[in-house]
Amino acid sequence: MMELKIYKGRPSDTNGRLDKEMRTYDLLDKLGIEYTCCDHEAAMTMEACIESDRALDVSMCKNLFLCNRQKTAFYLLMMPGEKPFKTKELSAQIGSARLSFASGEDMGVCLILCPVL
């Protein structure tokens, strides 16, 4: 069973937290957006997220980082966790053939070129 820590708003103990996490809290606070956080170990499958879902009383989303074969177009797809992902259907919807999962290195390059926070 995964250990969960739930916080309403920003966690009081910020030791060991990443700078980008703290910037996210800063932005949410600045915009006046209420939020709840759940610290947990890495969950690499939707099945592993079930415990967090129940603790927060939410349905998790899948976050899929995709690219075309040439790696000239990148997509961040968010969809309901229980919905199956069908590459062919999404490719047709966005007009981009041969979609595949992009790498963590690709995501790092995209974040450097287009920082959000």
DOKOLPA-171298 format. One record per residue (C-alpha): x, y, z negated; residue in three letters. Coordinates in steps of 0.5 Angstrom, whole numbers, plus 500, padded with zeros to 3 digits. Each point is the difference from the previous one (the first is absolute). Example, Ala and Ser with C-alpha at 12.3 -4.5 7.8 and 13.67 -1.06 7.14 Angstrom:
[[525, 491, 484], 'ALA']
[[502, 507, 502], 'SER']
//
This chain:
[[500, 500, 500], 'MET']
[[503, 507, 502], 'MET']
[[501, 505, 495], 'GLU']
[[496, 506, 501], 'LEU']
[[500, 507, 497], 'LYS']
[[495, 505, 502], 'ILE']
[[500, 508, 499], 'TYR']
[[495, 505, 501], 'LYS']
[[504, 505, 504], 'GLY']
[[508, 501, 500], 'ARG']
[[503, 495, 495], 'PRO']
[[503, 503, 494], 'SER']
[[507, 496, 500], 'ASP']
[[503, 502, 507], 'THR']
[[507, 497, 499], 'ASN']
[[502, 495, 505], 'GLY']
[[495, 503, 505], 'ARG']
[[501, 502, 507], 'LEU']
[[501, 507, 502], 'ASP']
[[495, 499, 506], 'LYS']
[[495, 497, 495], 'GLU']
[[501, 506, 495], 'MET']
[[499, 505, 506], 'ARG']
[[493, 496, 502], 'THR']
[[498, 501, 493], 'TYR']
[[502, 508, 501], 'ASP']
[[496, 500, 506], 'LEU']
[[493, 497, 497], 'LEU']
[[501, 504, 494], 'ASP']
[[501, 507, 504], 'LYS']
[[494, 498, 505], 'LEU']
[[495, 498, 493], 'GLY']
[[499, 493, 502], 'ILE']
[[499, 495, 495], 'GLU']
[[503, 493, 500], 'TYR']
[[501, 494, 497], 'THR']
[[507, 496, 500], 'CYS']
[[502, 493, 499], 'CYS']
[[507, 498, 499], 'ASP']
[[501, 492, 502], 'HIS']
[[505, 496, 503], 'GLU']
[[501, 500, 508], 'ALA']
[[494, 497, 503], 'ALA']
[[501, 497, 507], 'MET']
[[494, 497, 502], 'THR']
[[492, 502, 499], 'MET']
[[499, 494, 495], 'GLU']
[[506, 503, 496], 'ALA']
[[496, 506, 499], 'CYS']
[[493, 497, 498], 'ILE']
[[502, 502, 492], 'GLU']
[[502, 507, 502], 'SER']
[[493, 500, 504], 'ASP']
[[496, 498, 493], 'ARG']
[[504, 504, 495], 'ALA']
[[499, 507, 504], 'LEU']
[[493, 497, 503], 'ASP']
[[502, 502, 507], 'VAL']
[[501, 496, 507], 'SER']
[[507, 501, 502], 'MET']
[[501, 501, 507], 'CYS']
[[506, 497, 505], 'LYS']
[[505, 505, 502], 'ASN']
[[503, 498, 506], 'LEU']
[[506, 503, 504], 'PHE']
[[500, 498, 507], 'LEU']
[[504, 502, 506], 'CYS']
[[499, 499, 508], 'ASN']
[[506, 496, 503], 'ARG']
[[504, 506, 502], 'GLN']
[[500, 502, 493], 'LYS']
[[498, 507, 503], 'THR']
[[493, 500, 496], 'ALA']
[[499, 499, 493], 'PHE']
[[493, 499, 496], 'TYR']
[[498, 499, 493], 'LEU']
[[494, 496, 500], 'LEU']
[[495, 500, 494], 'MET']
[[495, 495, 499], 'MET']
[[496, 496, 495], 'PRO']
[[504, 495, 497], 'GLY']
[[495, 494, 501], 'GLU']
[[499, 502, 508], 'LYS']
[[505, 496, 505], 'PRO']
[[504, 504, 504], 'PHE']
[[500, 498, 507], 'LYS']
[[505, 503, 504], 'THR']
[[497, 499, 507], 'LYS']
[[494, 504, 498], 'GLU']
[[504, 506, 497], 'LEU']
[[504, 500, 506], 'SER']
[[494, 501, 504], 'ALA']
[[497, 506, 496], 'GLN']
[[506, 504, 500], 'ILE']
[[503, 498, 507], 'GLY']
[[507, 498, 498], 'SER']
[[502, 493, 502], 'ALA']
[[504, 495, 496], 'ARG']
[[499, 503, 493], 'LEU']
[[505, 496, 495], 'SER']
[[502, 502, 493], 'PHE']
[[505, 505, 499], 'ALA']
[[506, 499, 495], 'SER']
[[501, 504, 494], 'GLY']
[[506, 503, 504], 'GLU']
[[495, 503, 505], 'ASP']
[[496, 502, 494], 'MET']
[[506, 504, 497], 'GLY']
[[502, 503, 507], 'VAL']
[[493, 503, 500], 'CYS']
[[500, 502, 493], 'LEU']
[[506, 504, 502], 'ILE']
[[498, 503, 506], 'LEU']
[[493, 502, 498], 'CYS']
[[500, 501, 492], 'PRO']
[[493, 500, 497], 'VAL']
[[502, 502, 493], 'LEU']
//
